[in-house]
Amino acid sequence: MELAKTVADMLTTPERPIDAAAIRFMTMQGDSMGPEIRPGDKIAVNLADCTPSPPGLFVLWDGLENIVCRLEFIHSDGKPIVNVSFANPAYSSRLVPLAECEITGRIVGRWVRTA
């Protein structure tokens, strides 16, 4: 078994190469993505990937704080729209114009607490 040289090597896929300088680590706070991602889990965020196509998990600035959510680009007749949704059913999904989304980056890795 070959050991990865860097975190970027571990997270890179042929479809999505990752620059190590663009990776930031965050600790999940809140329960918006529970039980998929729980408070205290560590996430790796690719700051260079802020395009919600293909859909995926992202960190989004909501005006008060960074939140973790699922983003999906919606093709529409008018302005581009993003569906913002959460794993936790207590949180409502919403449609937001892409121009109003402050996407911090795409989540490319997650480490869960085992204890």
RAWO-V565533 format. One record per backbone hydrogen bond with DSSP energy under -0.5 kcal/mol. NH is the residue of the N-H (numbers start at 0). CO is the residue of the C=O. If there is no record, write none. Layout:
# RAWO-V565533
nh->NH co->CO
nh->NH co->CO
This chain:
# RAWO-V565533
nh->9 co->5
nh->10 co->6
nh->11 co->7
nh->12 co->15
nh->19 co->17
nh->21 co->18
nh->22 co->19
nh->23 co->44
nh->25 co->42
nh->27 co->25
nh->27 co->40
nh->33 co->30
nh->35 co->32
nh->36 co->32
nh->39 co->27
nh->40 co->37
nh->41 co->110
nh->42 co->25
nh->43 co->108
nh->44 co->23
nh->44 co->42
nh->45 co->105
nh->46 co->21
nh->46 co->44
nh->48 co->45
nh->49 co->47
nh->51 co->49
nh->52 co->50
nh->55 co->70
nh->57 co->68
nh->58 co->104
nh->59 co->66
nh->60 co->101
nh->61 co->59
nh->61 co->64
nh->66 co->59
nh->68 co->57
nh->69 co->84
nh->70 co->55
nh->70 co->68
nh->71 co->82
nh->72 co->51
nh->73 co->80
nh->74 co->72
nh->80 co->73
nh->81 co->95
nh->82 co->71
nh->83 co->81
nh->83 co->93
nh->84 co->69
nh->84 co->82
nh->87 co->31
nh->88 co->86
nh->90 co->87
nh->93 co->83
nh->95 co->81
nh->97 co->79
nh->99 co->96
nh->100 co->97
nh->101 co->60
nh->101 co->99
nh->102 co->100
nh->103 co->58
nh->103 co->101
nh->104 co->58
nh->105 co->45
nh->105 co->48
nh->106 co->56
nh->107 co->43
nh->108 co->43
nh->110 co->41
